[in-house]
Amino acid sequence: MCGIAPGDIDDFTGHEAKFTVGVIASKNLGGKDELSNLRTLCSTCNQGAKNITNEKPSRIWLLSQVRRAGQDEQVAVLKWLREKFKV
């Protein structure tokens, strides 16, 4: 969800990211105990995703959100991507 990778520092905790296996759709929302209903999440995203079914956003949707954002937010996204991918 957040794009954090092993070895990255979690912005919310200030510590190295920890990962957990989370469900995509919880049982109370009709999810099943199947491999296809599992995903790896950082512990921060897993806490925030309780009882929410979130699919990864499509590339088009994600780009549309960045385009709609103000210039300062767009620059922040660009800086984050450059740092993340060392470009």
Buried (B, 14 or more C-beta within 10 A) or exposed (E): BBEBEEEEEBEBEEEEBEBEEBBBBBEEEEBEEEEEBEBEBBBBBBEBBEEEEEEEEEEEEEEEEEEEEEEEEEEEBEEEEEEEEEE
